[in-house]
Amino acid sequence: MSKLHLQVGLFAATALFTAGAQAQVLLTVDLSVVNQVTISATSGLAANSASGDDFFGVYLDNFYGGAGSSLNETLVSGDLTNAENPSDMSPNLFRGGSGSDPGLNIFSFSSDSTVTFTAGSLAFVGSATWDLDAAAYADMLAGNSSGDIYFPADTFDDVPGAIFLGTYNVVVPAPGVLSLLGVGLGAGVMRRRR
């Protein structure tokens, strides 16, 4: 291998490492409580700078595993917001296309209508918890374990014009809990039929 090839290879490896280092986990989506979702900020830093409308919010790309039901949720509590703007204490969730959009949108989380993310700075603070109906919870459980976050975007067709901020990861119940959940749902169906 020539010296030039070695230098090119090292440059490419460094570029990949640098790009990967910028893609930090910014949000954790916790599904470990049945029929509930909690989304919490991490200490992750935004990969890029962006400013936009809080009404469009952030988009967790490819969150769902496929088409499902409409998202029925009720905010329990939460102060989740971006780190540079104050929380309005009422973040909302949205799934476009009446359950066919592959991503999850978090919007209207700040008392400021325009919110800002700065590259290399803390992206989010706080957390929020929503109660879900059984169908919405099942749709989330059937989804992906991680993905990218974009802003401003509320549906998949906004992603090409949105800014990549970082990634999210999903925490699901232990397998034993899922099997108990299945037994409980089955018993409820049998009771209802009698």
GUDREN-258960 format. One record per residue: residue in one letter; x, y, z of N, C-alpha, C, CB in turn. Coordinates in steps of 0.05 Angstrom, whole numbers, padded with zeros to 5 digits, always signed. Glycine has a CB too. Layout:
GUDREN-258960
AXYZXYZXYZXYZ...
//
This chain:
GUDREN-258960
M+00017-00023+00000+00000+00000+00000+00018+00025+00000-00019+00000+00024S+00012+00043-00017+00028+00068-00019+00021+00087+00003+00024+00081-00046K+00039+00106+00008+00035+00126+00028+00009+00142+00022+00059+00144+00030L+00004+00148-00003-00019+00164-00011-00045+00148-00004-00019+00170-00041H-00046+00122-00010-00069+00106-00004-00074+00105+00026-00066+00078-00015L-00052+00103+00042-00054+00102+00071-00066+00129+00082-00027+00096+00083Q-00056+00151+00070-00066+00177+00079-00096+00181+00072-00049+00200+00067V-00103+00172+00048-00131+00174+00040-00149+00157+00058-00135+00166+00011G-00139+00133+00064-00154+00115+00082-00157+00127+00110-00140+00088+00083L-00136+00139+00121-00137+00151+00147-00156+00175+00147-00110+00160+00156F-00156+00191+00125-00174+00214+00123-00203+00204+00123-00167+00230+00097A-00209+00184+00107-00236+00173+00106-00245+00162+00133-00238+00151+00084A-00228+00148+00146-00235+00137+00173-00239+00160+00193-00212+00119+00183T-00223+00180+00192-00227+00203+00209-00253+00218+00204-00203+00223+00207A-00260+00221+00178-00285+00234+00171-00308+00218+00181-00286+00238+00140L-00308+00192+00178-00330+00175+00188-00332+00177+00218-00325+00146+00179F-00309+00177+00232-00310+00178+00261-00321+00205+00270-00282+00174+00273T-00313+00226+00257-00322+00253+00264-00352+00255+00259-00307+00274+00248A-00362+00245+00236-00391+00246+00230-00406+00230+00251-00396+00235+00202G-00396+00207+00258-00410+00191+00278-00410+00204+00306-00396+00164+00280A-00388+00218+00313-00386+00231+00338-00407+00254+00340-00358+00242+00343Q-00414+00266+00318-00433+00288+00318-00461+00278+00321-00430+00304+00292A-00467+00254+00315-00494+00243+00316-00498+00231+00344-00498+00221+00294Q-00502+00248+00364-00506+00239+00391-00536+00233+00396-00497+00260+00411V-00541+00215+00415-00568+00210+00424-00578+00234+00439-00569+00183+00441L-00600+00246+00430-00611+00270+00442-00636+00264+00459-00617+00290+00421L-00651+00244+00452-00676+00237+00466-00678+00207+00470-00700+00247+00450T-00688+00200+00493-00694+00172+00500-00724+00169+00502-00680+00163+00526V-00735+00150+00487-00764+00144+00487-00768+00119+00504-00776+00141+00458D-00781+00122+00526-00784+00099+00545-00813+00088+00544-00778+00108+00574L-00815+00063+00535-00841+00049+00533-00843+00027+00554-00844+00037+00505S-00827+00029+00575-00827+00007+00595-00851+00006+00613-00802+00009+00612V-00868+00027+00613-00893+00026+00628-00916+00022+00608-00897+00053+00644V-00932+00002+00613-00954-00005+00594-00973+00018+00590-00969-00030+00605N-00979+00023+00564-00997+00044+00555-00988+00072+00563-01024+00040+00566Q-00961+00076+00563-00950+00102+00570-00923+00105+00555-00945+00104+00601V-00917+00130+00548-00891+00136+00536-00880+00160+00550-00894+00142+00505T-00854+00158+00557-00839+00181+00569-00816+00187+00550-00830+00174+00598I-00814+00212+00543-00792+00221+00526-00775+00240+00542-00802+00235+00499S-00749+00233+00545-00731+00248+00562-00706+00258+00546-00721+00231+00585A-00697+00282+00554-00673+00293+00542-00649+00278+00553-00671+00323+00548T-00628+00276+00537-00602+00266+00546-00584+00291+00548-00591+00244+00527S-00559+00286+00553-00539+00308+00553-00526+00311+00525-00517+00302+00574G-00539+00300+00505-00529+00301+00477-00529+00329+00466-00545+00283+00460L-00509+00334+00449-00506+00360+00436-00516+00359+00407-00476+00368+00436A-00529+00380+00399-00540+00382+00372-00518+00380+00351-00556+00408+00368A-00523+00365+00330-00503+00362+00308-00502+00386+00291-00510+00337+00292N-00524+00400+00288-00526+00423+00270-00542+00446+00283-00537+00416+00243S-00539+00470+00273-00555+00492+00282-00580+00494+00265-00539+00519+00280A-00602+00501+00279-00628+00504+00265-00646+00523+00281-00641+00477+00260S-00663+00537+00267-00682+00554+00280-00708+00551+00264-00672+00584+00281G-00730+00549+00278-00756+00546+00264-00779+00547+00282-00755+00520+00249D-00802+00541+00271-00828+00543+00285-00833+00520+00304-00850+00545+00264D-00839+00527+00329-00845+00507+00349-00870+00491+00341-00850+00521+00376F-00888+00502+00325-00912+00487+00317-00905+00463+00300-00931+00506+00302F-00884+00465+00283-00876+00442+00268-00861+00422+00285-00858+00450+00244G-00844+00432+00302-00830+00415+00322-00809+00397+00310-00850+00398+00336V-00802+00377+00326-00781+00358+00319-00794+00332+00310-00761+00353+00343Y-00780+00317+00293-00791+00293+00281-00772+00270+00285-00795+00297+00250L-00782+00249+00298-00767+00224+00302-00772+00206+00278-00775+00210+00329D-00753+00206+00260-00756+00193+00234-00756+00162+00238-00734+00201+00215N-00773+00149+00223-00775+00120+00224-00779+00109+00252-00751+00107+00211F-00795+00122+00267-00801+00113+00295-00819+00088+00295-00815+00136+00310Y-00839+00088+00277-00858+00066+00275-00848+00044+00256-00885+00076+00267G-00856+00019+00262-00849-00003+00245-00866-00006+00220-00850-00028+00260G-00889+00007+00219-00908+00006+00197-00933+00022+00203-00915-00023+00191A-00952+00020+00185-00977+00035+00188-00992+00024+00213-00995+00033+00163G-01007+00041+00225-01022+00033+00249-01046+00050+00253-01004+00033+00274S-01052+00055+00278-01075+00071+00285-01068+00100+00289-01089+00060+00311S-01087+00117+00291-01082+00145+00298-01071+00146+00326-01108+00162+00296L-01056+00167+00332-01043+00170+00358-01063+00183+00378-01017+00186+00356N-01071+00167+00398-01088+00178+00419-01072+00179+00444-01114+00160+00423E-01066+00203+00453-01049+00207+00476-01060+00230+00494-01020+00214+00467T-01053+00228+00520-01060+00249+00539-01035+00256+00555-01084+00240+00558L-01027+00281+00555-01004+00290+00571-01009+00286+00600-00997+00319+00564V-00991+00272+00614-00993+00268+00643-00978+00291+00656-00980+00241+00651S-00953+00296+00647-00937+00318+00657-00913+00321+00639-00929+00314+00687G-00901+00345+00639-00877+00347+00624-00867+00375+00620-00880+00334+00598D-00840+00377+00620-00827+00403+00615-00807+00400+00592-00813+00413+00640L-00810+00379+00576-00792+00374+00553-00792+00398+00535-00800+00348+00538T-00768+00407+00528-00765+00429+00509-00737+00429+00498-00771+00457+00522N-00731+00446+00478-00704+00449+00469-00689+00465+00490-00702+00462+00441A-00663+00463+00492-00647+00475+00513-00646+00505+00512-00620+00463+00513E-00651+00517+00489-00647+00546+00486-00673+00562+00489-00635+00551+00460N-00696+00548+00494-00721+00562+00496-00737+00551+00520-00738+00561+00470P-00753+00567+00534-00767+00557+00557-00790+00538+00549-00779+00580+00573S-00796+00519+00567-00818+00500+00563-00844+00514+00569-00815+00475+00581D-00865+00506+00554-00892+00516+00561-00907+00495+00577-00908+00522+00535M-00893+00474+00586-00904+00453+00603-00926+00437+00590-00913+00465+00629S-00928+00438+00563-00950+00423+00550-00941+00413+00522-00975+00441+00547P-00919+00398+00521-00911+00387+00495-00932+00368+00484-00884+00372+00497N-00935+00367+00458-00954+00350+00444-00941+00330+00426-00974+00368+00428L-00955+00308+00421-00946+00287+00403-00965+00286+00379-00944+00259+00416F-00954+00279+00356-00970+00278+00331-00959+00256+00313-00971+00305+00316R-00977+00241+00301-00970+00222+00280-00988+00228+00255-00974+00192+00289G-00975+00236+00234-00989+00244+00210-01002+00221+00195-00971+00259+00191G-01018+00228+00175-01030+00208+00158-01049+00190+00171-01009+00192+00145S-01062+00198+00193-01081+00181+00208-01069+00154+00215-01106+00177+00192G-01043+00155+00222-01030+00130+00230-01012+00117+00209-01050+00111+00239S-01009+00130+00186-00993+00118+00165-00965+00130+00164-01006+00121+00138D-00960+00154+00177-00934+00166+00176-00914+00149+00192-00935+00195+00187P-00890+00146+00182-00870+00129+00196-00857+00142+00220-00850+00120+00177G-00861+00168+00224-00847+00182+00246-00865+00193+00267-00831+00204+00234L-00853+00201+00289-00867+00213+00312-00858+00242+00314-00861+00197+00338N-00877+00260+00317-00872+00288+00319-00877+00298+00348-00889+00304+00299I-00858+00314+00358-00862+00328+00384-00863+00358+00377-00838+00321+00404F-00885+00371+00385-00888+00399+00377-00900+00415+00400-00906+00401+00352S-00900+00441+00396-00912+00460+00415-00902+00455+00443-00943+00457+00415F-00875+00454+00446-00863+00448+00472-00851+00473+00485-00841+00428+00468S-00851+00495+00471-00839+00520+00483-00859+00542+00483-00814+00528+00467S-00855+00561+00501-00872+00585+00502-00863+00605+00481-00871+00598+00530D-00840+00600+00468-00831+00616+00445-00840+00603+00419-00800+00619+00446S-00850+00618+00401-00860+00606+00376-00837+00598+00357-00878+00626+00361T-00814+00613+00359-00790+00605+00344-00770+00594+00364-00778+00630+00328V-00760+00570+00358-00741+00557+00375-00715+00552+00360-00752+00530+00386T-00693+00549+00376-00666+00548+00364-00650+00525+00376-00652+00574+00368F-00636+00512+00358-00616+00492+00366-00589+00502+00356-00623+00463+00354T-00568+00499+00371-00541+00508+00363-00522+00484+00362-00530+00529+00382A-00508+00481+00340-00489+00459+00337-00469+00459+00360-00475+00461+00310G-00465+00435+00371-00446+00432+00393-00456+00440+00420-00422+00448+00387S-00481+00449+00422-00494+00456+00448-00515+00436+00455-00506+00484+00446L-00521+00435+00481-00542+00418+00491-00568+00421+00474-00548+00423+00521A-00580+00399+00465-00603+00401+00448-00629+00403+00463-00603+00377+00430F-00634+00386+00482-00660+00385+00496-00655+00385+00526-00676+00360+00488V-00676+00392+00541-00677+00390+00570-00705+00380+00578-00670+00417+00584G-00706+00367+00601-00732+00358+00612-00742+00332+00602-00752+00379+00607S-00766+00326+00609-00779+00301+00599-00810+00306+00600-00771+00277+00617A-00824+00288+00587-00853+00289+00587-00864+00260+00585-00863+00306+00563T-00887+00256+00598-00900+00230+00598-00929+00233+00588-00900+00218+00627W-00937+00215+00570-00964+00214+00559-00976+00187+00564-00964+00221+00529D-01002+00186+00571-01017+00161+00571-01026+00156+00543-01042+00163+00591L-01026+00130+00535-01033+00122+00508-01056+00101+00509-01009+00110+00493D-01072+00100+00488-01091+00078+00487-01075+00053+00478-01115+00084+00467A-01087+00030+00481-01073+00005+00476-01063+00003+00447-01091-00019+00481A-01078+00012+00428-01070+00011+00400-01045+00028+00394-01093+00019+00381A-01046+00053+00405-01023+00071+00401-00998+00060+00414-01029+00099+00412Y-01001+00048+00438-00978+00036+00452-00967+00012+00436-00987+00027+00480A-00985-00005+00426-00976-00028+00410-00961-00018+00385-01000-00045+00401D-00971+00003+00372-00957+00014+00348-00929+00023+00355-00972+00038+00337M-00925+00035+00379-00899+00044+00387-00880+00021+00393-00901+00063+00411L-00892+00000+00406-00875-00023+00413-00865-00038+00388-00892-00043+00430A-00881-00036+00366-00874-00050+00342-00854-00034+00325-00899-00055+00325G-00846-00011+00335-00828+00007+00320-00799+00000+00322-00832+00035+00330N-00783+00019+00314-00754+00016+00313-00740+00024+00339-00742+00033+00290S-00717+00014+00344-00703+00019+00369-00687+00045+00369-00685-00004+00376S-00683+00057+00346-00668+00082+00344-00673+00094+00317-00638+00077+00349G-00665+00120+00315-00668+00133+00289-00659+00162+00291-00697+00133+00280D-00663+00177+00270-00654+00205+00269-00675+00225+00277-00644+00211+00240I-00666+00248+00287-00684+00270+00294-00679+00293+00275-00679+00279+00324Y-00701+00304+00264-00700+00327+00246-00717+00350+00256-00709+00319+00218F-00709+00375+00248-00723+00399+00256-00720+00420+00234-00712+00410+00283P-00740+00436+00228-00768+00433+00236-00782+00413+00217-00783+00460+00236A-00797+00395+00228-00811+00375+00212-00833+00362+00229-00792+00353+00201D-00856+00358+00216-00877+00344+00231-00886+00318+00217-00901+00362+00235T-00879+00314+00191-00885+00290+00177-00861+00283+00159-00911+00293+00160F-00862+00258+00148-00839+00248+00133-00832+00265+00109-00844+00220+00124D-00852+00278+00097-00846+00294+00073-00832+00320+00079-00872+00300+00058D-00830+00327+00105-00814+00351+00113-00784+00345+00116-00825+00362+00139V-00777+00319+00119-00749+00312+00125-00729+00322+00104-00747+00282+00127P-00735+00321+00078-00714+00331+00059-00706+00360+00063-00725+00327+00031G-00724+00377+00073-00718+00405+00077-00711+00412+00106-00741+00421+00069A-00711+00391+00124-00705+00396+00153-00676+00392+00159-00722+00377+00170I-00668+00400+00183-00640+00398+00192-00637+00373+00211-00632+00424+00207F-00617+00357+00206-00611+00334+00223-00599+00345+00249-00591+00315+00209L-00611+00336+00272-00601+00345+00298-00585+00324+00313-00624+00353+00315G-00592+00299+00310-00580+00277+00325-00598+00253+00324-00575+00285+00354T-00596+00236+00344-00612+00211+00343-00628+00208+00369-00593+00187+00339Y-00646+00188+00368-00662+00180+00391-00658+00150+00395-00692+00187+00388N-00663+00140+00419-00664+00111+00423-00689+00105+00439-00639+00101+00438V-00698+00080+00437-00723+00071+00450-00717+00049+00470-00743+00060+00428V-00730+00051+00493-00728+00032+00515-00755+00017+00515-00721+00045+00543V-00755-00009+00513-00780-00025+00513-00780-00043+00538-00782-00042+00487P-00804-00053+00545-00806-00071+00568-00789-00096+00564-00835-00078+00574A-00781-00108+00586-00767-00134+00584-00785-00155+00572-00758-00143+00613P-00774-00175+00558-00791-00195+00544-00812-00208+00563-00774-00216+00533G-00806-00213+00588-00825-00224+00606-00849-00207+00610-00812-00230+00633V-00845-00180+00611-00867-00162+00615-00885-00162+00590-00856-00133+00620L-00873-00164+00566-00889-00165+00542-00906-00190+00541-00870-00164+00518S-00895-00212+00550-00912-00237+00549-00934-00235+00569-00894-00261+00555L-00930-00223+00593-00951-00219+00612-00972-00200+00601-00940-00208+00638L-00963-00179+00586-00982-00161+00574-01000-00176+00554-00966-00138+00560G-00988-00194+00539-01004-00210+00520-01024-00228+00534-00985-00227+00503V-01016-00240+00556-01034-00257+00572-01057-00240+00583-01019-00271+00595G-01050-00216+00593-01071-00198+00604-01090-00189+00583-01058-00174+00617L-01081-00183+00560-01099-00175+00538-01116-00198+00529-01083-00164+00514G-01105-00222+00528-01120-00245+00521-01142-00251+00541-01102-00270+00518A-01136-00249+00567-01156-00254+00587-01179-00233+00586-01143-00253+00615G-01172-00209+00580-01192-00188+00577-01211-00193+00553-01179-00160+00573V-01200-00203+00531-01216-00210+00508-01235-00233+00515-01199-00217+00484M-01225-00254+00529-01241-00277+00536-01264-00268+00555-01224-00299+00549R-01258-00251+00574-01278-00241+00592-01300-00226+00578-01265-00224+00614R-01292-00210+00559-01311-00194+00544-01329-00211+00527-01296-00174+00526R-01319-00233+00516-01336-00251+00500-01357-00265+00515-01318-00271+00485R-01352-00271+00541-01372-00286+00557-01395-00270+00564-01360-00296+00583
//
